[in-house]
Amino acid sequence: MKKIKTALISVSDKRNLKPLLNVLKKNKIKIISSGGTFKEIKKLKFNCIEVSEFTNSSEILEGRVKTLHPKIHAGILNKRGSKLHLKDLKVNNFENIDLVIVNFYPFENTLRKTTNHSKIIENIDVGGPAMVRSAAKNYKDVSVITSSEQYPELINELNKFKGSTSLDFRLKLSKIAFTETAYYDSVISDYFSKVTHSNFPKKKVLYGNLIETLRYGENPHQESAIYSKESGIDINQIHGKKLSYNNYNDIFTALTISKSLPKNTGTVIIKHANPCGVSIKKNHLESYKSAFACDPVSAFGGIVSCNFKITKVLALELSKLFLEVIIANNFDVNALKILKKKKNLRLIDASNYKVNNGLKHLSVNNEILIQSEDTKKFTFKDFKIVSKRKPTSKEIKNLIFAFNICRYVKSNAIVLAANETTAGIGSGQPSRLDSCKIAIDKMKKFTNINENLVAASDAFFPFVDGIEKLVQSGVQAVIQPSGSVRDKEIIKFANKTDTVLVFSRTRHFRH
């Protein structure tokens, strides 16, 4: 056990100080503080020594230097069992500091409030992390607290051991403290990377806040959790079972697609992180029904995401199908009454969710693959018509729709579409020809559309056989990136069959 005689308190978050101060007073622990914390402690009518009085050194540089003093850091860092350290303290007339309670300048909150670089820089804490690191390093003798959320645990410890703390407790606090300083520095590092437009610096630091530990990962034998750069996720679960790893994976895929569609029109149905139906309709019921018609078999047990508010009429239709999750820009009262009858059905309000155009990370063993997101929005100006026959205005709309959806389908990917609705989707095949066959088979099985039908491919056709298969099934216009040595053959085939052929010049692999 280590008796606490002196505590240093310097906090930006001044909540819940009074119960802690009462316990410190009860155990006759001397308090040192500075700035706003000193004023708050005095306001609460507790005795406190100001740092400048303790060090006999005034704050300087507009407060940039106040706790960066040998008396502070020697008091924290000295090894209590070392004769040499004890001698140094006596020679300099220094004393021990046994408890450090510090939380940092609110750098993240500053980033949310302003883009003013000078203000942001001034909210980088220097003295706080220095004291926390000193205390954490010397955990054998010093306790360190970095959050007001830890106060109840500290109070219990002090009450239990009559003003002392155990080694296990101090070790636990040390681990938390080093994580806190690492996190804080990571946020700052990330800010400077953005300011300097450096997505791929020599050393990369990732950070996140634990949102929740999940029951398991993709399979029961895998551990899992979800983290966020923010303190939470901008989705609100309003009903149903806890979300799983697979749920979250599908939800983020669904939201990425639905948020990319024209507002208040789009429905996406997701199964195993792949779209199995997408539609754009002003009539919300028709939007869902059209998306569902693309592949009603795969939709079973899937996730529906709508970029509009769900009302009673649509809720009645949705309730007919077993679904894991329904996402919407809110639900009206009558819709909730209907959907909440299904106890386990997860209902998510994603009104405030925004898709970030940041970097995408994939962890592999000890390595991390990083890339920018595939978020470019296309218009027909980005494409090149290479066939003799030019597309109609309706075909142009459908080609843009199909190609934009194609980017979200696992490669190799083929999307058939008509009337801004998917008609057949072939995904995840090693052979592009197989993806063509799957898309066609699904179309024939479920929608059997034979007019205004277009096709999009996420990469070029290596042989004529793929586009040939599509044209034979009724496809009248095709969009693909180009880049094959057989591009001329494919153009020739398109002209021979009076098929519109458009080169996007952009590939959309999604592995």
SVG drawing of the C-alpha trace seen along z (x, -y; Angstrom):
<svg xmlns="http://www.w3.org/2000/svg" viewBox="-50 -35 72 56">
<polyline fill="none" stroke="black" stroke-width="0.4" points="0.0,0.0 1.1,-3.6 -0.2,-6.3 -1.3,-9.4 -0.1,-12.7 -0.1,-15.1 -2.3,-15.3 -2.0,-17.5 -5.3,-18.2 -5.4,-19.9 -8.5,-19.2 -10.4,-20.6 -13.4,-18.5 -14.5,-19.9 -17.5,-17.7 -18.0,-15.7 -15.0,-17.2 -16.8,-17.7 -17.2,-14.0 -13.6,-13.4 -12.4,-16.5 -14.4,-15.4 -12.5,-12.1 -9.1,-13.8 -10.0,-16.2 -11.1,-13.3 -7.7,-11.6 -5.8,-14.9 -4.4,-14.9 -2.7,-18.2 -4.0,-19.5 -2.0,-21.4 -3.6,-23.0 -3.5,-25.8 -5.6,-28.0 -9.3,-27.2 -9.1,-24.1 -7.6,-26.0 -10.4,-28.5 -13.0,-25.7 -11.6,-24.0 -11.6,-27.3 -15.1,-28.0 -16.2,-24.6 -14.5,-25.8 -11.6,-23.4 -8.1,-24.2 -5.7,-24.2 -2.1,-25.5 -1.6,-27.1 1.1,-25.6 3.0,-28.9 3.1,-29.1 4.2,-25.5 7.0,-25.9 7.8,-29.5 7.7,-30.2 5.0,-32.2 3.1,-31.0 4.7,-32.3 4.0,-32.4 0.3,-33.0 -0.1,-29.8 1.9,-27.6 4.4,-27.0 3.1,-26.4 3.4,-22.7 6.6,-22.1 8.8,-22.6 11.4,-20.3 9.6,-20.5 6.5,-19.0 8.1,-16.3 10.7,-15.4 7.9,-15.1 6.1,-12.7 9.0,-10.7 11.2,-10.0 11.5,-6.4 10.6,-6.4 13.0,-3.5 16.0,-5.1 18.6,-6.8 20.0,-8.8 16.5,-10.1 15.8,-10.9 19.1,-12.8 18.2,-14.9 14.8,-15.8 16.4,-16.9 19.1,-19.0 16.5,-20.8 13.9,-21.0 11.4,-19.1 8.6,-16.8 6.6,-13.8 3.4,-14.1 1.6,-10.8 -1.6,-11.3 -2.0,-13.0 -5.5,-13.9 -5.2,-15.4 -7.4,-15.4 -6.3,-17.2 -7.3,-20.3 -10.3,-19.2 -8.5,-19.0 -11.2,-16.8 -14.0,-19.2 -12.0,-22.1 -11.7,-20.4 -15.5,-20.0 -16.1,-23.7 -13.5,-25.5 -11.3,-25.3 -9.1,-28.1 -5.6,-26.6 -4.2,-29.0 -7.0,-28.1 -6.6,-24.4 -2.8,-24.7 -3.4,-26.5 -5.6,-23.5 -2.8,-21.0 -2.0,-20.2 1.7,-19.8 1.9,-20.0 -1.0,-17.6 0.3,-14.7 3.8,-15.3 2.5,-14.9 0.4,-11.9 3.3,-10.1 5.5,-10.8 2.9,-9.4 2.1,-6.4 5.9,-5.6 6.2,-5.7 3.1,-3.7 4.9,-1.7 4.7,-4.9 2.1,-7.2 -1.6,-6.9 -2.8,-8.7 -6.4,-9.5 -7.2,-10.8 -11.0,-11.0 -13.8,-12.0 -15.4,-8.6 -12.6,-7.1 -13.4,-9.2 -15.8,-6.6 -13.2,-3.9 -10.6,-6.1 -12.9,-7.1 -13.7,-3.4 -10.0,-2.6 -9.1,-5.5 -12.0,-4.6 -11.1,-0.9 -7.4,-1.4 -7.7,-4.6 -6.1,-7.0 -3.8,-4.5 -3.8,-2.7 -2.8,0.8 -0.1,1.7 -2.7,3.6 -4.9,0.5 -1.9,-1.8 -0.8,0.6 -4.3,0.6 -4.4,-3.2 -1.0,-3.4 -2.2,-1.2 -5.2,-3.5 -3.1,-6.6 -0.6,-5.5 -3.5,-4.6 -5.0,-8.1 -1.8,-9.9 -1.3,-7.7 -4.9,-8.4 -4.5,-12.1 -1.3,-12.2 -2.9,-10.1 -5.8,-12.6 -3.2,-15.4 -1.1,-13.4 -4.2,-12.7 -5.0,-16.5 -1.6,-17.4 -1.8,-14.7 -5.0,-16.3 -3.5,-19.8 -0.5,-18.7 -2.5,-16.5 -0.4,-13.5 -2.5,-10.4 0.4,-8.0 3.1,-9.3 6.2,-7.3 4.5,-6.2 0.8,-5.8 -1.2,-6.0 -4.8,-4.7 -7.1,-5.5 -10.6,-4.9 -13.1,-4.8 -14.7,-1.5 -18.4,-1.7 -19.2,1.9 -17.8,5.4 -19.9,7.7 -21.1,11.2 -18.6,12.6 -17.3,11.8 -18.3,13.3 -18.4,16.7 -18.9,17.7 -15.2,18.6 -14.1,15.1 -13.8,12.2 -15.2,8.8 -15.7,5.2 -16.6,1.9 -14.6,-1.3 -15.1,-4.8 -13.0,-8.0 -15.9,-9.7 -17.4,-9.0 -20.3,-7.3 -21.9,-6.3 -24.5,-8.6 -27.0,-5.8 -29.7,-5.3 -31.1,-1.8 -34.7,-2.3 -35.8,1.4 -34.6,5.0 -31.7,7.2 -28.1,6.0 -26.3,5.6 -23.7,8.2 -20.4,7.9 -22.2,9.1 -25.1,6.6 -22.7,3.7 -20.8,4.8 -24.0,5.0 -25.4,1.7 -22.4,-0.3 -22.6,1.2 -26.3,0.4 -25.8,-3.2 -23.0,-3.8 -25.2,-2.9 -28.5,-4.4 -26.9,-7.7 -25.3,-7.9 -28.8,-7.7 -31.0,-10.8 -32.5,-11.9 -35.9,-10.7 -36.1,-8.1 -33.7,-5.2 -34.1,-1.7 -31.3,0.8 -31.5,4.4 -28.2,6.0 -27.3,9.6 -23.8,10.5 -22.4,7.0 -23.7,7.3 -26.6,5.4 -29.3,7.8 -31.8,5.1 -31.6,1.3 -34.2,-1.1 -34.9,-4.9 -38.6,-5.8 -40.4,-8.9 -43.1,-6.6 -41.5,-5.0 -43.6,-1.8 -42.7,-1.3 -39.1,-2.0 -39.0,0.9 -41.1,3.2 -38.9,2.7 -35.7,3.3 -37.2,6.4 -38.4,7.8 -34.8,8.0 -34.0,10.9 -36.7,11.8 -34.9,15.0 -31.7,13.3 -33.7,10.5 -34.9,13.0 -33.0,12.4 -31.3,9.3 -31.1,5.6 -33.3,2.9 -32.0,-0.7 -34.2,-3.6 -33.0,-7.2 -36.4,-8.4 -38.9,-8.2 -40.8,-5.0 -44.6,-5.4 -47.4,-2.9 -48.0,-1.8 -44.4,-0.7 -44.1,0.7 -47.0,3.1 -45.2,4.3 -41.9,4.7 -43.5,6.6 -44.4,9.5 -40.7,10.4 -38.2,11.7 -35.5,9.1 -32.5,8.6 -32.4,4.8 -34.4,1.9 -32.6,-1.4 -34.4,-4.7 -34.3,-8.4 -36.7,-8.0 -40.0,-6.1 -43.4,-7.6 -45.5,-6.5 -47.7,-4.1 -44.8,-2.5 -43.1,-1.8 -46.3,-0.3 -46.3,2.2 -42.6,3.0 -42.0,3.2 -44.4,6.2 -41.3,8.2 -39.3,8.4 -35.9,9.1 -36.2,6.9 -33.5,4.1 -34.8,0.7 -32.2,-2.0 -32.7,-5.7 -29.8,-6.9 -31.1,-10.5 -27.9,-12.0 -25.5,-9.5 -23.1,-10.9 -20.7,-8.9 -17.1,-9.9 -14.9,-10.2 -11.8,-9.3 -9.5,-6.3 -10.4,-2.7 -8.4,-0.2 -7.9,3.5 -5.9,5.3 -3.9,8.4 -1.7,10.2 0.7,7.4 0.1,5.3 -2.6,2.7 -3.7,1.9 -5.0,-1.7 -6.7,-3.3 -9.0,-6.2 -12.7,-5.3 -14.3,-4.8 -16.7,-7.7 -16.5,-9.5 -19.9,-10.5 -20.2,-10.1 -22.1,-12.0 -22.3,-11.1 -19.7,-13.7 -17.2,-11.3 -17.9,-8.5 -17.1,-7.9 -19.6,-6.5 -17.6,-4.1 -20.5,-2.4 -22.2,-3.7 -25.6,-3.7 -25.9,-6.5 -27.9,-6.0 -31.3,-7.5 -31.8,-9.8 -33.5,-6.9 -30.6,-4.6 -28.2,-7.2 -30.0,-7.4 -30.0,-3.7 -26.3,-3.3 -25.3,-5.9 -27.5,-4.2 -26.1,-0.7 -22.5,-1.8 -22.8,-3.6 -24.4,-0.6 -21.8,1.7 -19.1,0.1 -20.7,1.6 -21.0,5.2 -18.2,7.6 -15.9,8.3 -16.3,9.6 -19.5,7.6 -22.3,7.3 -25.4,5.2 -28.4,5.3 -30.9,2.4 -34.0,0.8 -36.0,-2.2 -33.3,-3.0 -33.9,0.3 -31.6,3.3 -32.9,6.2 -30.2,8.8 -26.9,8.8 -24.0,11.1 -21.2,10.8 -18.0,12.2 -17.1,14.7 -13.5,15.4 -14.9,15.4 -16.7,12.3 -18.6,14.7 -20.0,16.5 -21.1,13.1 -22.9,12.4 -24.7,15.7 -25.7,15.2 -27.1,11.7 -29.0,13.0 -30.4,16.1 -31.7,13.9 -33.3,11.5 -35.0,14.2 -36.1,15.9 -37.5,12.8 -38.1,9.8 -37.8,11.0 -37.3,7.5 -36.9,7.4 -36.9,3.7 -34.8,0.7 -32.3,3.2 -28.8,2.1 -25.7,3.7 -22.7,2.4 -19.4,4.2 -17.0,3.1 -14.0,3.9 -13.3,4.6 -14.5,7.7 -11.4,9.8 -13.3,11.6 -16.3,11.1 -18.2,14.0 -19.4,11.9 -21.0,9.0 -22.3,11.6 -24.1,13.4 -25.6,10.1 -26.8,9.0 -28.4,12.4 -30.4,12.0 -31.9,8.7 -29.4,6.1 -29.4,3.1 -26.7,0.9 -23.5,1.7 -21.1,-0.3 -17.6,0.9 -14.2,-0.6 -12.3,0.6 -8.6,1.4 -8.7,5.0 -6.4,5.9 -9.7,7.1 -11.6,3.7 -11.7,3.4 -13.4,6.8 -15.9,5.8 -16.7,2.5 -17.1,4.5 -19.5,6.9 -21.5,4.0 -21.8,2.4 -22.8,5.7 -25.6,6.2 -26.7,2.5 -25.8,2.4 -24.8,-0.9 -21.3,-0.5 -19.9,-3.1 -16.5,-3.2 -16.4,-4.6 -12.6,-4.7 -12.9,-4.0 -12.7,-0.6 -14.7,0.3 -13.1,3.4 -14.5,4.2 -12.9,7.3"/>
</svg>
